[in-house]
Amino acid sequence: MAEGDPQLQRMIAIETQKQEFQQRIHDLTEKCWDTCMLGVPGQRLDRKTETCIGQCVQRFIDASNFVVNRLEKEGQANLRQAQDETGGFKWQ
């Protein structure tokens, strides 16, 4: 039964974490936009707004890189754990 499979449960937990992270990033991006865009934008962005948006984008990139790196490490650790539990990786 798949419900009791610990490896499947770990995969579901990782996917749930990814989804929650994406929602947080979406919320953060929306807040940054609302913070940076004071009023209706004209033909061009002023320097302050441009800087604010640039910093917001950089925070998004930094956060995304952090999460990707962490998920990769967790995935590698989970794979090693699964290999240890089965005596090696086996396709079923």
DANORBEL-V353576 format. One record per residue. N is the residue number from 1. PHI is phi as a letter, one per 40 degrees, with the letter a starting at -180 (* if undefined). BURIAL is b if it has 9 or more other ideal C-beta (glycine too) atoms within 8 Angstrom, else e. D_CENTER is the distance of its C-alpha to the mean C-alpha in Angstrom with 1 decimal. Layout:
BEGIN
N:PHI:BURIAL:D_CENTER, N:PHI:BURIAL:D_CENTER
END
This chain:
BEGIN
1:*:e:29.8, 2:c:e:26.1, 3:c:e:25.4, 4:c:e:26.6, 5:c:e:24.8, 6:c:e:22.7, 7:c:e:20.8, 8:c:b:20.0, 9:c:e:19.0, 10:c:b:16.6, 11:c:b:15.0, 12:c:e:14.9, 13:c:e:13.3, 14:c:b:10.5, 15:c:e:10.0, 16:c:e:10.5, 17:c:b:7.8, 18:c:b:5.3, 19:c:e:7.5, 20:c:e:7.8, 21:c:b:4.5, 22:d:e:5.3, 23:c:e:8.7, 24:c:e:8.4, 25:c:b:7.4, 26:d:e:10.2, 27:c:e:12.4, 28:c:b:12.1, 29:c:b:12.9, 30:c:e:15.7, 31:c:e:17.1, 32:c:b:17.1, 33:c:b:19.0, 34:c:e:21.3, 35:c:e:22.0, 36:c:b:22.6, 37:c:e:24.6, 38:c:e:27.7, 39:g:e:29.8, 40:c:e:30.1, 41:c:e:29.3, 42:c:e:32.4, 43:c:e:33.1, 44:b:e:31.2, 45:c:e:28.7, 46:c:e:30.4, 47:d:e:29.4, 48:c:e:27.8, 49:c:b:25.6, 50:c:b:24.7, 51:c:e:23.8, 52:d:b:21.8, 53:c:b:19.7, 54:c:e:19.4, 55:c:e:18.1, 56:c:b:15.6, 57:c:e:14.3, 58:c:e:14.4, 59:c:b:12.4, 60:c:b:9.6, 61:c:e:10.0, 62:d:e:10.3, 63:c:b:7.2, 64:c:b:5.2, 65:c:e:7.9, 66:d:e:7.9, 67:c:b:4.8, 68:d:e:6.2, 69:c:e:9.5, 70:c:e:9.2, 71:c:b:8.4, 72:c:e:11.2, 73:c:e:13.4, 74:c:b:13.1, 75:c:b:13.8, 76:c:e:16.7, 77:c:e:18.0, 78:c:b:17.9, 79:c:b:19.8, 80:c:e:22.2, 81:c:e:22.8, 82:c:b:23.5, 83:c:b:25.8, 84:c:e:27.6, 85:c:e:28.1, 86:b:e:29.6, 87:g:e:31.4, 88:h:e:29.4, 89:c:e:27.1, 90:b:e:29.1, 91:c:e:28.5, 92:b:e:29.9
END
